[in-house]
Amino acid sequence: MSDESSRVSRQDPNKNPNSRSQRQKKTNNSKHYWRNGIITVAVVGVLGITVGTGMFTYYASSAPKITDSALRGTSQTQLLDSSGKVFYTTGNQTREVAKESEIPDSLKEAVVSIEDKRFYKHHGVDPRRILGATFANFTGSSLGLQGGSTLTQQLVKLTVFSTSSADQTLKRKAQEAYLAVNLEKKYSKDQILTLYMNKVYMGNGVYGMKTAAEYYYGKPLDKLSTPQIALIAGLPQSPSGYDPYTNPKGAKIRRDTVLTAMKENNVISAKQLAEYKKVPLSSGLQIDHPDSEKSAESAKVSDAYISSTLSELQKMGYDPTKDGLKVHTNLNLDVQKKAYDIANGDTDVQWPSDDLQLAMTVANPKNGKVIAQIGGRKNDTTFGLNRAQQTTRSSGSTAKPLVDYGPAVEHLNWPTYRALNDTPYTYPGTNTKVYDFDHKFDGPMTMRNAIAQSRNIPAIRAYESVGAKDAANFMTKLGINTKAENLVPSNAIGIDVSTEQEAAAYSAFENGGTYYKPYYVSSISEQNGDVKEMKPVGQRAMKTSTAFMLTSMMKSVVTDSYASIVDTPEYAQAGKTGTTGYADDAKVPDGAASDTWFTGYTKTATISSWTGYDEPNTPGHYLASGSDQMLALESYKALMNYIMTSGVIDADGSDWTAPSSVKEVNKYGKQEYEVRGASFKDPGLAKLQAQDDGKQSTVGNSSSSTILNPDTRNALRGESSSSRETESSSQQTITNGGATPASSSVNSSNDQSTVTPPVTGNENQQTSSSAVSTSSSAAGSPTP
């Protein structure tokens, strides 16, 4: 590089004319970009404001009207039965409305401090809160669209909108803001605060802060101490979460949070804050609530149905304690009262003990509507455990149509006369032998006779022919969610289910093969006038031929087994018994059972009935053989007879007609059915008999010389075996897949067998190590 060029390159760039020109050009471009950016932002802002204003105006124009009576009304939810009569209202305490003069300043200050610090400064809507909520939305905070609500907006929401998450839309928020601004033009701040305090839900069925003061502390508002006022002021955010009775730790944290907010709002001093935090939460807290107990007593008749209904509403996103809904349900109150009388009286059923429990679910098989439900009997408390929905128990042989015979007809086209062997059997890979109650083997029998007599081994053989995959698929379509890998042969004679699940599943056999999800709510009327109609949710679960053939076979259960006590010429019905026994080493009398079932149906109603003890391993808590094990049948019989003959329901007692896809045939002296045009494998009774007569028989994993007992000949002729007073079922330890059956004999009382493999009637079952167990739902019912 030359010296000259080197000198030029070292020149001060500020003295270089080309450099100055380039810098000037950059400066001009920069100004140009900034000017254009400002103009763009301004235009977008103006457009945004214009569009936002237009949308706000549009939404506001369709906002509901708020009347004075609506503002002063309650936010309680009413439940109405199928005839339109109110049978329950949320809130078991009569609401006491406080006058503005009755509310102490200290309570107003506490509520404002924790809920809306700028309440006395804004005009219904607080821009600062809106910006905070908007930021929360962008950052993913749980505040969402609810974070910007002022006390005035909360009053609007309690009056005309629901708290459903589906309703937290921009449209609703715009209407809420519009109504809040208008509300502040009509009412003073203290009037708005008073209306809010009288309407808000305070937990334990209590509405309004005046009522809450009496409920929790037994005194008027002006007699409350500051810590007590703080508890009252903090409850509306989460009445159940801050319940001082059920969650005292959370309640104290919330109370102290309110006290801290009061200090930050200059309502109390730092010294007072420290003193008040030391006051025990239990100070002055009232324990007895006679008025509430009296009100709750009147709800006992329908408490299980109420709990199921409120739970269904919560799943829809509603808060029944705050939304002020009018809910039409599918409840038939006459049927419900009869079911309650059966459970708690001694006229229809003679109950041996007040500790013995009953669960029943009654459904309309044509649409899934639950019309009555019993969650227990002789309960000390209302809204306790709902055994019809919140727990599952071992089904015993009521599983057989769902796990074995239904899938066999559906997937293998088995006819009702398909031959099955009741011969010695051992669970594969174990030493566990399976027996029925009589320790006999009836040899070859038709599928119809096997289900009528509830023999276990033919059911297991049917399951093995079907396979776990098709069995699980069939069950899942019937609302019993099961995975094939969790099924084992013992599930052929027992799964864990609730009466709600079985009532819905069996309804599909009645109606021609459609499974309807059970539901309680018919329609919902919201405070703003919106009405939501609930429709049946159904899906094809099986072919019409399968449904009819299973119904035909289960009619034989009603006519040809000990379940014939429910038989009557007045109406056609079908169903299945179920009994669950104890392990051989259990300290109970021979033939004792832990659970008994009967699930049956007519064209009008499906009833699933279960009896048993909550703690079946407690000494004395067993169902003795004989009359104790007939209680589920007797309960079913009394209720079905009432439904079909009392006139409370337009009952249809006619028999089922075979669809065109089913062919009637005569086999072994009986009217039987097969799928028209279908191919199937049937070894035939004669062939099975020939294999067994004096020959070595290899069946499953067991090999034995079988000499047919005299009852086998009756089975071959299609006749019942000798009189059976109890019926067999499986008793298992409930795990959720993977365990290996224990090595023990399976000793049954007709469908009673005692083994310890996994049982999966519901994928979310809990695990128990007891020989007999109850699996409770993780999500309990809401507290009404």
C-alpha positions in Angstrom: 0.0 0.0 0.0 1.4 3.4 -1.0 2.1 6.2 1.6 -0.6 8.3 0.0 -3.3 5.7 0.2 -2.2 5.0 3.8 -2.5 8.6 4.7 -6.0 8.8 3.2 -7.1 5.7 5.1 -5.9 7.3 8.3 -7.8 10.5 7.8 -10.4 11.5 10.3 -13.6 10.1 9.0 -15.4 13.2 10.1 -13.4 15.1 7.5 -14.2 12.6 4.7 -17.0 14.0 2.5 -18.2 10.6 1.5 -18.5 9.5 5.1 -20.6 12.6 6.0 -22.9 11.9 3.1 -23.4 8.3 4.2 -24.0 9.3 7.8 -26.6 11.9 6.7 -28.4 9.3 4.6 -28.5 6.9 7.5 -29.9 9.6 9.8 -32.6 10.5 7.3 -33.5 6.8 6.9 -33.7 6.4 10.7 -36.0 9.4 11.0 -38.1 8.0 8.1 -38.4 4.6 9.8 -39.3 6.1 13.2 -41.9 8.4 11.5 -43.4 5.5 9.6 -43.4 3.4 12.8 -45.2 6.0 14.8 -47.8 6.5 12.1 -48.3 2.7 11.8 -48.7 2.3 15.6 -51.1 5.3 15.7 -53.1 3.9 12.8 -53.2 0.4 14.4 -54.1 2.0 17.7 -56.9 4.0 16.2 -58.2 1.0 14.3 -57.9 -1.1 17.4 -59.9 1.4 19.5 -62.4 1.7 16.7 -62.8 -2.0 16.3 -62.8 -2.5 20.1 -65.4 0.2 20.6 -67.5 -1.3 17.9 -67.3 -4.8 19.4 -68.0 -3.5 22.9 -71.0 -1.6 21.6 -72.2 -4.7 19.7 -71.8 -7.0 22.7 -73.3 -4.4 25.1 -76.4 -4.1 23.0 -77.3 -7.7 23.7 -76.5 -7.6 27.4 -79.2 -9.0 29.7 -81.2 -6.7 31.9 -80.6 -6.4 35.6 -83.6 -5.8 37.8 -83.7 -4.8 41.4 -85.4 -8.0 42.3 -82.6 -10.0 40.6 -79.9 -8.1 42.5 -81.6 -8.8 45.8 -82.4 -12.4 44.9 -80.4 -15.4 45.9 -77.7 -17.2 43.9 -79.0 -20.6 45.1 -79.5 -23.3 42.5 -82.8 -25.1 42.4 -83.1 -28.8 41.3 -86.5 -29.8 39.8 -87.7 -33.4 39.3 -89.0 -34.7 36.0 -92.5 -33.2 36.8 -91.1 -29.7 37.3 -91.3 -29.7 41.1 -88.4 -28.3 43.2 -87.0 -31.1 45.3 -83.8 -29.4 46.4 -82.2 -25.9 46.7 -78.5 -25.4 47.4 -78.0 -23.9 50.7 -79.4 -25.6 53.8 -79.6 -22.3 55.8 -82.3 -19.7 55.5 -80.7 -16.6 54.1 -80.8 -13.5 56.3 -80.6 -10.3 54.3 -78.6 -7.6 56.0 -79.6 -4.0 55.8 -77.0 -1.4 54.9 -77.1 0.0 58.4 -76.4 -3.5 59.9 -73.1 -3.9 58.1 -70.2 -2.6 60.2 -67.5 -0.4 58.6 -64.9 -2.9 59.6 -66.5 -5.6 57.4 -66.8 -3.3 54.5 -63.2 -2.3 54.8 -62.1 -5.9 55.1 -64.0 -6.9 51.9 -62.7 -3.9 50.0 -59.1 -4.5 51.1 -59.1 -8.1 49.9 -61.4 -8.0 46.9 -61.1 -4.5 45.4 -58.8 -1.9 47.0 -59.9 0.8 44.5 -63.6 0.1 44.9 -64.4 3.7 46.1 -62.3 5.2 43.3 -63.4 3.5 40.1 -66.8 3.6 38.3 -67.6 -0.1 38.1 -64.6 -1.0 35.9 -61.0 -0.6 37.0 -58.5 -0.1 34.1 -55.6 -1.0 36.3 -57.1 -4.4 37.1 -57.9 -4.9 33.4 -54.3 -4.2 32.4 -53.1 -6.6 35.1 -55.5 -9.3 33.9 -54.5 -8.7 30.3 -50.8 -9.1 31.2 -51.7 -12.3 33.1 -53.4 -13.7 30.0 -50.3 -13.0 27.9 -48.0 -14.6 30.5 -50.2 -17.6 31.0 -51.2 -16.8 34.5 -54.3 -18.5 35.9 -55.9 -15.1 36.5 -57.1 -15.2 32.9 -60.2 -13.2 32.0 -61.4 -13.2 35.6 -58.5 -11.3 37.1 -59.9 -7.8 36.3 -63.3 -8.1 38.0 -64.2 -5.4 40.5 -66.7 -6.0 43.3 -69.4 -4.4 41.0 -68.6 -6.8 38.2 -68.7 -9.7 40.6 -72.2 -8.6 41.7 -73.2 -8.5 38.0 -71.8 -12.0 37.5 -73.6 -13.4 40.5 -76.8 -11.8 39.3 -77.0 -12.6 35.6 -74.0 -14.8 34.5 -72.8 -18.2 35.4 -69.3 -18.9 36.6 -68.8 -21.6 34.0 -65.4 -21.5 32.4 -67.1 -21.7 29.0 -68.8 -18.4 29.8 -65.6 -16.5 30.5 -65.6 -15.0 27.0 -64.8 -11.6 25.6 -68.5 -11.1 24.9 -69.4 -11.9 28.5 -66.6 -9.7 29.9 -67.8 -6.8 27.7 -71.3 -7.2 28.9 -70.2 -7.5 32.5 -68.2 -4.3 32.2 -71.1 -2.5 30.5 -73.6 -3.6 33.2 -71.2 -2.7 36.0 -70.8 0.9 34.8 -74.5 1.3 34.5 -75.0 -0.3 37.9 -72.8 2.3 39.5 -74.9 5.1 37.9 -78.0 3.7 39.6 -76.7 2.5 43.0 -74.3 4.0 45.6 -71.1 2.3 46.5 -72.5 1.2 49.9 -75.6 -0.1 48.2 -73.6 -2.2 45.8 -71.4 -3.5 48.6 -74.5 -4.5 50.6 -76.0 -6.3 47.7 -72.8 -8.2 47.1 -72.5 -9.2 50.8 -76.1 -10.5 50.8 -75.7 -12.5 47.6 -72.3 -14.2 47.8 -71.9 -17.8 48.7 -70.1 -18.5 52.0 -69.8 -22.3 52.1 -71.7 -25.0 53.9 -74.9 -24.1 52.2 -74.8 -20.6 53.5 -75.5 -17.5 51.4 -74.8 -13.9 52.6 -72.4 -12.6 55.2 -75.1 -12.0 57.8 -76.2 -15.6 57.6 -72.5 -16.6 57.7 -71.9 -14.7 60.9 -74.8 -16.6 62.6 -73.7 -20.0 61.1 -70.0 -19.8 61.9 -70.1 -17.7 65.1 -73.7 -17.6 66.3 -73.9 -13.9 66.5 -74.7 -10.8 64.4 -72.2 -9.0 62.2 -71.6 -6.1 64.5 -70.6 -8.5 67.3 -67.8 -10.1 65.4 -64.1 -9.6 66.3 -61.7 -8.3 63.7 -60.2 -11.8 63.1 -63.7 -13.2 62.7 -64.6 -10.5 60.3 -61.4 -11.3 58.3 -62.5 -14.9 58.0 -65.9 -13.9 56.8 -64.5 -11.5 54.3 -62.1 -14.1 52.9 -64.5 -17.0 52.4 -66.2 -15.9 49.0 -63.0 -16.5 47.0 -63.1 -20.3 47.8 -65.7 -21.3 50.3 -64.8 -25.0 50.3 -61.0 -24.3 50.1 -61.1 -22.0 53.2 -63.8 -23.9 55.1 -62.7 -23.5 58.8 -64.2 -27.0 59.7 -62.7 -29.1 56.9 -59.6 -27.1 56.2 -58.6 -25.0 59.2 -55.0 -24.6 58.0 -56.1 -23.1 54.7 -58.8 -21.0 56.5 -56.2 -19.5 58.8 -53.9 -18.7 56.0 -56.7 -16.9 54.1 -57.8 -15.1 57.3 -54.3 -13.8 57.9 -54.1 -12.8 54.2 -57.2 -10.6 54.7 -55.7 -9.1 57.8 -52.5 -8.3 56.0 -54.5 -6.6 53.2 -56.4 -4.6 55.8 -53.0 -3.4 57.2 -51.8 -2.5 53.7 -55.0 -0.6 53.2 -54.4 1.3 56.5 -57.4 -0.2 58.2 -55.4 -1.8 61.0 -52.0 -1.1 62.4 -48.9 -3.3 62.2 -49.2 -4.0 66.0 -52.9 -5.0 65.6 -52.0 -7.3 62.7 -49.4 -9.1 64.8 -52.0 -9.5 67.6 -54.8 -10.7 65.4 -52.7 -13.3 63.7 -52.1 -14.9 67.1 -55.8 -15.5 67.7 -56.6 -19.2 67.1 -58.9 -19.8 64.2 -61.2 -21.8 66.4 -61.9 -18.9 68.7 -65.6 -18.4 68.8 -66.3 -20.9 66.0 -69.7 -22.6 66.4 -69.8 -26.4 66.1 -73.5 -27.3 66.2 -75.9 -26.2 63.4 -79.4 -27.5 64.3 -81.1 -25.6 61.5 -78.8 -27.0 58.9 -79.1 -30.5 60.2 -82.9 -30.2 60.1 -82.8 -29.0 56.5 -80.3 -31.7 55.5 -82.6 -34.4 57.0 -85.3 -33.5 54.4 -82.8 -34.1 51.6 -81.9 -37.6 52.7 -84.5 -39.2 50.4 -82.6 -38.0 47.3 -79.1 -37.2 48.6 -77.3 -39.7 46.3 -79.2 -38.3 43.3 -78.5 -34.7 44.4 -74.8 -35.4 44.7 -74.6 -37.0 41.3 -76.5 -34.1 39.8 -74.3 -31.5 41.4 -71.2 -33.4 40.3 -72.5 -33.5 36.7 -73.1 -29.7 36.8 -69.5 -29.2 38.0 -68.2 -31.3 35.2 -70.0 -28.9 32.8 -68.1 -26.0 34.4 -70.9 -24.7 36.6 -70.7 -23.8 40.2 -74.1 -24.7 41.6 -73.5 -22.8 44.8 -73.0 -19.5 43.0 -74.6 -19.6 39.6 -78.3 -19.4 40.6 -79.4 -22.1 38.2 -82.7 -23.7 37.6 -81.9 -27.3 36.8 -84.5 -29.7 35.5 -83.4 -33.3 36.3 -84.5 -36.8 35.1 -85.5 -37.7 38.7 -88.8 -39.5 39.2 -89.5 -38.5 42.8 -92.1 -41.2 43.3 -89.6 -43.9 42.3 -86.9 -42.3 44.4 -89.2 -42.3 47.5 -90.0 -45.9 47.0 -86.4 -46.8 46.6 -85.6 -44.9 49.9 -88.4 -46.8 51.7 -87.0 -50.1 50.4 -83.6 -49.2 51.7 -84.6 -47.8 55.1 -87.8 -49.6 55.9 -88.7 -53.2 56.9 -91.8 -53.7 54.8 -90.4 -54.8 51.4 -87.0 -56.2 52.6 -86.1 -57.6 56.0 -82.6 -56.1 56.7 -80.5 -58.1 59.2 -78.3 -55.2 60.2 -78.3 -51.4 60.0 -74.6 -51.6 58.9 -75.5 -53.6 55.8 -75.5 -51.3 52.8 -77.4 -51.0 49.6 -76.7 -49.2 46.4 -79.2 -48.9 43.5 -79.3 -47.1 40.2 -82.5 -46.9 38.1 -82.1 -45.9 34.4 -84.3 -45.5 31.4 -82.8 -48.0 29.0 -84.0 -46.1 26.0 -81.9 -42.9 26.6 -79.6 -43.2 29.6 -81.7 -40.9 31.9 -81.1 -41.9 35.5 -84.5 -41.7 37.2 -83.6 -42.7 40.8 -80.5 -43.6 42.9 -79.8 -44.9 46.3 -76.2 -44.4 47.7 -76.6 -46.2 51.0 -79.0 -46.9 53.9 -79.4 -46.0 57.5 -76.8 -43.3 57.1 -76.1 -40.9 60.0 -75.2 -38.1 57.7 -76.8 -36.7 54.6 -74.6 -36.4 51.4 -72.2 -39.0 52.6 -70.6 -41.7 50.5 -72.6 -42.4 47.3 -72.0 -46.1 46.8 -74.0 -46.1 43.6 -71.5 -43.9 41.8 -68.4 -43.1 43.9 -67.4 -46.7 44.7 -67.0 -49.9 42.8 -67.3 -53.4 44.1 -66.7 -56.9 42.7 -69.6 -57.7 40.4 -69.5 -61.5 40.7 -71.4 -63.1 37.9 -73.1 -60.0 36.6 -69.8 -59.6 34.7 -70.5 -62.7 32.6 -72.8 -61.0 30.0 -70.3 -58.1 29.7 -67.0 -60.0 29.6 -67.8 -63.5 28.3 -71.1 -64.3 26.6 -71.8 -60.8 25.1 -68.4 -60.8 23.3 -68.8 -64.4 22.3 -72.1 -63.7 20.5 -70.8 -60.4 19.1 -67.4 -61.5 17.8 -67.7 -65.3 17.4 -71.4 -65.5 16.3 -72.1 -68.1 19.0 -75.7 -69.3 19.2 -77.5 -69.5 22.4 -77.2 -73.3 22.3 -73.4 -73.3 21.8 -71.9 -76.2 23.8 -69.5 -75.5 26.7 -67.9 -77.8 29.1 -68.3 -77.6 32.9 -65.3 -79.8 33.7 -62.2 -79.4 35.9 -60.3 -76.2 35.2 -57.1 -74.6 36.5 -56.1 -71.0 35.8 -53.2 -71.1 33.2 -49.7 -70.9 34.8 -51.0 -71.5 38.3 -52.2 -74.2 40.7 -55.5 -72.4 41.3 -58.4 -74.6 40.6 -61.9 -73.3 39.9 -65.0 -74.8 41.5 -68.6 -73.8 41.8 -70.6 -73.7 45.1 -71.4 -77.4 44.9 -67.9 -78.6 44.0 -69.4 -80.5 41.1 -69.0 -80.4 37.4 -72.1 -80.5 35.2 -70.3 -81.5 32.1 -71.5 -80.3 28.7 -74.2 -77.6 28.7 -75.5 -75.0 26.4 -74.5 -71.3 26.8 -78.1 -70.6 27.8 -78.0 -73.1 30.7 -74.5 -72.0 31.7 -75.6 -68.4 32.2 -78.9 -69.4 33.8 -77.2 -71.7 36.3 -74.3 -69.2 36.5 -71.6 -71.9 36.2 -68.2 -70.4 36.4 -66.0 -72.7 34.3 -68.1 -72.4 31.1 -67.9 -68.6 31.5 -64.1 -68.7 31.8 -63.9 -71.0 28.7 -66.1 -68.5 26.8 -63.8 -65.7 27.8 -60.7 -67.6 26.6 -62.4 -68.3 23.3 -63.1 -64.6 22.9 -59.8 -63.3 24.0 -58.8 -60.3 26.1 -58.8 -57.9 23.2 -62.4 -58.4 22.1 -63.6 -58.7 25.7 -62.0 -55.4 26.6 -63.4 -53.8 23.5 -66.9 -55.0 24.2 -66.7 -53.7 27.8 -65.3 -50.3 26.8 -68.1 -49.8 24.4 -70.5 -50.3 27.3 -68.9 -47.6 29.4 -66.5 -49.9 31.5 -63.1 -48.6 30.3 -60.8 -51.6 30.3 -57.5 -52.4 28.6 -56.9 -55.9 27.3 -53.5 -56.2 29.0 -55.2 -55.7 32.4 -57.7 -58.6 31.9 -57.0 -62.1 33.1 -59.2 -65.3 33.0 -60.6 -64.6 36.5 -62.2 -61.5 35.2 -64.6 -63.8 33.4 -66.4 -64.2 36.7 -65.9 -60.8 38.3 -64.9 -57.2 37.6 -65.1 -54.0 39.7 -68.1 -51.8 38.7 -70.6 -49.4 40.3 -74.4 -49.8 40.0 -74.4 -46.7 37.8 -72.0 -48.5 35.3 -73.9 -51.7 35.3 -77.3 -50.1 34.9 -76.0 -48.2 31.8 -74.2 -51.3 30.4 -77.2 -53.7 30.7 -79.5 -51.0 29.2 -77.8 -51.7 25.9 -79.0 -55.3 25.9 -82.5 -54.1 26.4 -82.6 -51.4 23.7 -81.1 -53.3 20.8 -77.4 -52.6 21.3 -76.9 -48.8 21.9 -75.0 -47.7 25.0 -76.2 -44.4 26.5 -74.0 -42.5 28.9 -76.0 -42.2 32.1 -77.0 -38.6 32.9 -79.0 -36.7 35.5 -79.6 -33.2 34.1 -82.3 -32.6 31.6 -82.0 -28.8 31.1 -80.3 -25.8 32.7 -81.8 -22.3 32.9 -79.2 -19.6 33.7 -79.9 -16.3 35.4 -79.6 -14.4 32.1 -82.4 -16.4 30.5 -80.2 -18.8 28.5 -81.5 -22.4 28.5 -79.3 -25.4 27.7 -81.0 -28.6 26.8 -79.2 -31.9 27.5 -79.5 -34.7 24.9 -78.8 -38.4 25.3 -75.3 -39.4 24.2 -75.4 -42.8 22.6 -73.2 -45.0 20.6 -73.6 -48.4 18.9 -72.1 -51.0 21.3 -73.2 -54.2 19.8 -75.3 -55.7 17.0 -79.0 -56.0 17.5 -78.7 -59.7 17.2 -76.2 -59.8 20.2 -78.5 -57.6 22.3 -81.5 -59.8 21.7 -79.8 -63.1 22.2 -78.2 -62.0 25.5 -81.7 -60.7 26.6 -83.2 -64.1 25.7 -80.6 -66.0 27.7 -80.9 -63.6 30.7 -84.7 -64.2 30.6 -83.8 -67.8 31.5 -81.9 -66.5 34.6 -85.2 -65.0 35.7 -87.3 -68.1 35.0 -84.8 -71.0 35.6 -82.7 -70.1 38.6 -83.1 -69.1 42.2 -83.6 -65.5 40.7 -87.0 -66.7 39.8 -88.3 -65.0 42.9 -88.5 -61.8 40.7 -90.4 -63.6 37.9 -94.0 -62.5 37.3 -96.4 -63.0 34.4 -97.3 -59.3 34.5 -94.2 -58.2 32.6 -91.2 -59.5 30.7 -87.8 -59.0 32.3 -84.2 -60.2 32.0 -81.2 -60.0 34.3 -78.2 -61.6 36.0 -77.3 -62.4 39.6 -73.9 -61.9 41.1 -72.2 -63.1 44.3 -68.7 -62.5 45.6 -67.3 -65.0 48.2 -64.3 -65.0 50.5 -60.9 -66.7 50.3 -60.6 -70.2 51.8 -58.7 -68.9 54.8 -61.1 -66.1 55.6 -62.7 -66.5 59.1 -66.3 -66.5 57.9 -68.9 -69.3 57.8 -69.0 -71.6 54.7 -71.0 -70.1 51.9 -70.6 -66.5 53.2 -70.4 -63.7 50.7 -69.1 -60.1 50.7 -71.2 -58.8 47.8 -74.5 -59.7 46.2 -75.9 -58.2 43.0 -78.9 -58.3 40.7 -79.0 -56.2 37.6 -82.1 -56.6 35.5 -84.4 -54.8 33.1 -87.7 -54.5 31.4 -88.5 -52.3 28.4 -89.3 -49.5 30.9 -86.4 -49.5 33.4 -83.0 -51.0 34.2 -82.2 -51.5 37.9 -78.8 -52.4 39.3 -78.9 -53.5 42.9 -75.9 -54.2 45.2 -75.7 -55.2 48.8 -72.7 -55.6 51.1 -70.8 -54.1 54.0 -68.4 -51.2 53.7 -65.7 -53.1 55.6 -66.4 -56.8 54.6 -63.2 -58.0 56.4 -64.5 -56.7 59.8 -65.7 -59.6 61.9 -69.4 -60.2 61.4 -69.6 -58.1 58.3 -70.5 -60.9 55.8 -73.7 -62.0 54.0 -74.6 -65.4 55.3 -75.8 -68.0 52.9 -79.5 -68.1 52.4 -81.7 -65.0 53.0 -78.9 -62.5 53.4 -77.8 -63.3 49.9 -81.3 -62.7 48.5 -81.4 -59.0 49.6 -80.2 -57.5 46.3 -82.8 -59.6 44.4 -85.6 -58.6 46.9 -84.7 -54.9 46.6 -84.8 -55.2 42.8 -88.1 -57.1 42.9 -89.8 -54.5 45.1 -88.7 -51.5 43.1 -89.3 -53.0 39.7 -92.7 -54.2 40.7 -93.5 -50.6 41.9 -92.3 -49.1 38.6 -94.2 -51.5 36.4 -97.5 -51.7 38.3 -98.1 -48.5 40.3 -98.8 -46.2 37.4 -96.2 -43.7 38.3 -94.5 -44.4 35.0 -96.1 -45.4 31.7 -94.8 -48.9 31.8 -94.3 -51.3 28.9 -94.3 -54.9 30.1 -94.2 -56.5 26.7 -91.7 -59.1 25.6 -88.8 -58.5 23.2 -89.2 -59.5 19.5 -86.3 -61.2 17.6 -84.8 -58.9 14.9 -84.6 -60.1 11.3 -80.9 -60.9 11.8 -81.7 -63.6 14.3 -83.0 -67.1 13.4 -85.1 -69.1 15.8 -84.2 -72.9 16.0 -85.2 -75.8 18.2 -82.2 -77.4 20.0 -82.2 -79.9 22.8 -85.9 -79.5 23.3 -85.7 -75.7 23.7 -86.3 -72.6 21.6 -82.9 -71.2 20.8 -81.5 -68.5 18.6 -78.6 -68.1 16.2 -77.3 -65.3 14.0 -78.9 -65.7 10.6 -76.5 -66.7 7.9 -73.5 -66.6 10.3 -70.8 -69.3 10.5 -69.7 -70.5 14.0 -67.9 -73.3 15.6 -70.1 -75.5 17.9 -68.5 -78.7 19.2 -72.0 -79.9 20.2 -73.1 -81.4 23.5 -72.9 -85.0 22.3 -69.3 -84.6 21.2 -68.3 -83.0 24.5 -70.2 -85.8 26.3 -68.3 -88.4 24.3 -65.0 -86.8 25.2 -65.9 -86.9 28.9 -67.5 -90.3 29.3 -64.9 -92.4 31.0 -62.1 -90.8 29.1 -59.1 -88.7 30.0 -60.1 -85.0 29.6 -57.6 -82.3 29.1 -59.1 -78.9 29.8 -57.3 -75.6 30.2 -54.3 -76.5 32.2 -55.8 -79.3 34.2 -56.1 -83.0 33.3 -58.5 -85.3 35.1 -60.7 -88.3 34.7 -64.3 -87.0 34.7 -67.2 -89.0 35.7 -70.4 -87.0 34.9 -72.7 -86.4 37.9 -76.4 -87.1 37.5 -77.1 -83.4 37.0 -75.2 -83.5 33.7 -78.0 -85.6 32.1 -80.4 -82.9 33.1 -78.2 -80.3 31.5 -78.1 -82.2 28.3 -81.9 -82.2 28.2 -81.9 -78.5 28.8 -83.2 -78.8 32.3 -81.9 -76.9 35.4 -79.5 -78.6 37.8 -80.6 -79.3 41.3 -82.0 -76.4 43.4 -79.3 -73.7 43.9 -79.7 -71.5 46.9 -76.7 -69.4 46.3 -74.9 -68.4 43.2 -71.3 -68.2 42.3 -68.9 -65.4 41.7 -65.3 -64.4 41.9 -63.6 -62.9 44.8 -60.4 -61.1 44.0 -57.9 -58.7 45.4 -58.3 -55.5 43.4 -55.1 -54.4 41.7 -54.7 -52.7 38.4 -53.1 -55.2 36.3 -50.0 -57.4 36.3 -50.4 -59.6 39.4 -50.3 -63.4 39.1 -53.2 -65.3 40.7 -52.3 -66.8 44.0 -52.0 -70.6 44.3 -55.2 -71.6 46.0 -58.4 -73.5 45.2 -61.2 -71.5 43.9 -64.1 -72.5 46.1 -67.4 -70.9 45.1 -70.9 -70.6 46.2 -72.5 -70.9 42.7 -70.8 -67.9 41.2 -68.5 -67.5 44.2 -64.8 -68.1 43.6 -61.9 -67.1 45.7 -58.7 -66.0 43.9 -56.4 -63.1 43.9 -55.8 -61.8 40.4 -56.2 -58.3 38.9 -59.7 -57.1 38.3 -60.3 -54.1 36.1 -63.8 -52.8 35.8 -62.4 -49.3 35.7 -58.9 -48.2 34.7 -58.7 -45.7 37.5 -59.4 -48.2 40.3 -57.4 -47.9 43.5 -55.4 -50.8 44.8 -56.2 -52.8 47.9 -54.4 -55.7 49.5 -57.5 -57.0 51.3 -59.3 -60.1 50.2 -62.4 -58.0 49.5 -62.1 -54.4 48.7 -64.0 -51.3 47.9 -62.5 -48.9 45.3 -63.5 -45.3 45.8 -63.4 -42.6 43.2 -60.7 -40.1 43.7 -63.1 -37.2 43.0 -65.8 -37.2 45.6 -69.2 -35.7 45.3 -69.5 -31.9 45.8 -70.8 -30.8 49.2 -74.3 -29.5 48.4 
